[in-house]
Amino acid sequence: MTASLQALPVRGLTDSPLGADVTVGGPTLLGGIDGPMWAAIATIAGALVTVALFTLQLRKRRFEREAEELLPLRDLLCSTLLLLDDLDRREATRADLVLLLEKRSRIDHAVDAWPGIPLTPVVALITAYETTALPDRPHRLRPRKDRVGQLLLLSRKQGAAIGALRTALLEAKRVTEELRRRR
């Protein structure tokens, strides 16, 4: 039995069964990268993917938050349009404009918060519409013979102001919706 073991050639510890070109524990066939180096590359790649996913998640949350912040503004613009439709059905007096003036104040505050939305023309047109309001007591207008002409003139100005205001509100609402969709 000892004779058969002695017949086998003795190889060194670094010799590979694959041949003399390949050694065990040394560089591999894939460009000289061994096992610990592959582990480091995999760890770095995993860390980069994790950071990228985390950044994308933060960005998505920020966009969702901004889109939700636009909801009250959109609701304000919609309710102002509804109020405008109500005022369009009648000749508005100064007493009828109380709610519209409150909405103008809220829109004016939103101008600073959302500079990319065209809210400044809306505020200016509500102010212009306020000047066309009929007095609460129309009998206090100038002399009687001119009273009907004055009321007709104010009523025409109201109609024109409502048309311009509606257009500005719809444009602001369109921009708001576009911003929400992009987010």
Summary of the structure (lengths in Angstrom):
residues: 183
radius of gyration: 39.0
end to end distance: 81.3
largest distance: 140.8
contacts: 439
relative contact order: 0.10
helix: 73%
strand: 5%
